[in-house]
Amino acid sequence: MRYPSLVGGTLRRRYKRFLADVRLDDGREVVAHCPNTGSMRAVNVPGCRAWLAPSDNPQRKLAWTWELIELPEPEGGVALASVHTGRTNRIVAEALQAQRIAALAGAGSWQAEARVEGSRLDFRRPGTAGVDTFVEVKQVTLRETDGHGYFPDAVSERGRRHLEALASLAARGHRAVLLFCVAHEGIADVAPADHLDPAYAETLRRVAGQGVEVLAHGVRVARGADAVPEDISLAAALPVRLHGA
């Protein structure tokens, strides 16, 4: 997924869930839209470098959208993390269409937003003999102090309902897949966050034993001139630690 021309700055604060104050590199102070309804635990770090997308749409209340943040790595350097949860499905959709997810490669076209049993999953691919493939995507950006990635970053009843919907589909003979899109360059594996949402973690382990496949893939951010991020795409598969270390 190609970004518009991003502009760098320094994150001052995130507040009221959808707003972020950023000081741009040219000294201007702007208010950006924060497209993330979650807790943003570990990625809402004032003082870090932030990347914003500008807009000249006169209908918008805010002319800037917060896209990425650069987080310090324990051994030096920085890792980019996407804070824009709305980008995740587009990243995955491009990878699905390009057959770049080996575990999900195959014939057939993917459809977005599949409604099933009072829930809505992200992707569906009709199959033969009435056996379809369903994929629910979750963005992962939480890296705890132990160096591992976790999901969710707060209690997620909606996420648990998605797991139950996937389990129901698997019980009826469909292929049901949970795909963690790890949108943080510094995360090398994913585990359920027992310490934040034990109900979700327990449900995830249970449905994994009932036929729901659990996959994880990282992202790759390509930079252009002056190290400005230009493109983000799905990268290699990562380990999922269902039972922790």
Order of alpha helices (4+ residues) and beta strands (2+ residues): beta-beta-beta-beta-beta-beta-alpha-beta-beta-beta-beta-beta-alpha-beta-beta-alpha-beta-beta
